[in-house]
């Protein structure tokens, strides 16, 4: 038999979501299934002590001369993560099988996939990679390498694949120059350094001839489809034949995203915006599509008064006299509604609250803090056009707009009336009241989304929907 809803602890779900406990449990289970330790409890304790679930795990792939090294080095500095490549494994690391790999290299023989996998696994098991995360450049090159990495428990969160036409890649390869001091890669045509000292020390790397480059490209195109199949759920292809900063920006945006999680998620959405910005319409659309409870703070107060509840009796004098209802009363009524079983189970979308920083702080301290906040932005002229031309038919209650939805007949047009709230003076007063306090509220919600509400409602809805169903972006980025 189910316990009464009032006995359920409301903070539990919000606490678990806020601290991503469901995702943590999922990651721990994955680690257990991959490594199958003899002592699962101690293994999980060590895993939690490492606190590495947010560390980057990125693969940068692509054909020769696509810019993998530049992207990997830039990301390494930006994210403070460890960059790992063929060069670093062979010439900068002292690993158990480094000499064996170098021997293959000296004999100009292909290093076996199993040996590469062992070198990568050993390097990634070091504490710096566990704590700071890693960026794997140029691995895996084929499906066998990908499977070996996966069987070793090396599973990237983000895989970036750079691509460009073969003719562009061959031209890039012929003009590459290397700075032996910084390992920065330059190009005689596209990226020549401005400092004369750097220009003088650049050397031409022992790179491929045009024929060897063509053979390498052919091999890459032969192997890539299988690698794509392995990582397709976490893979993003980025055109490398564009300015380097555009490429880097797209890569950074992608590696900051979080993938969809199977963890339970109950939307608790807040819409903030001036009068006429479309909050009510968007709240109704979101609530209808996803089964959320649609709550308008003003309407909630009216319902409390109409239902003659104890709190409604306290609110009624303020509403009758046209005075603002005290925040403590509003919060009690709102908290009671948000803690109801339907809101806790299905989630909710709230509009009209909070209006100032004090209300935002009270809502945050409650057991029902929002996990998505949207601020609707719209020019003053558009607000005035939307609201001042609204009319209502007193006979049918139907709403019209003199520009966007005029009355169908002259008879209906003649009897339309304007709500006193929609006069220009009242609109201006309400808009000023909104903007007087909203800046502090915007600063309070650091992860809020800002919506351009001055466009087609369906476009606005699609943007809001995408922000609700996707995880919040990861913002733990090192600032240089």
Secondary structure, DSSP 8 states (H G I E B T S, - for coil): ----GGGS-THHHHHHHHTTHHHHHHHHHHHHHHH--SSHHHHHHHHHHHT-TTSEEEEEEESTTSSHHHHHHHHHHHHT-EEE-HHHHHHT---TTHHHHHHHHHTT----HHHHHHHHHHHHTSHHHHHHEEEEES---SHHHHHHHHHTT---SEEEEEE--HHHHHHHHHTEEEETTT--EEETTTB--S-HHHHHHEE--S---HHHHHHHHHHHHHHHHHHHHHHGGGEEEEE-SS-HHHHHHHHHHHHH------S----EEEEEE-TTSSHHHHHHHHHHHHT-EEEEHHHHHHHHHHTT-HHHHHHHHHHHHT----HHHHHHHHHHHHTSHHHHHH-EEEES---SHHHHHHHHHSTT--SEEEEEE--HHHHHHHHHTEEEETTT--EEETTTB--SSHHHHHHEE--GGGSHHHHHHHHHHHHHHHHHHHHH-TT-EEEE-SS-HHHHHHHHHHHHHS----------
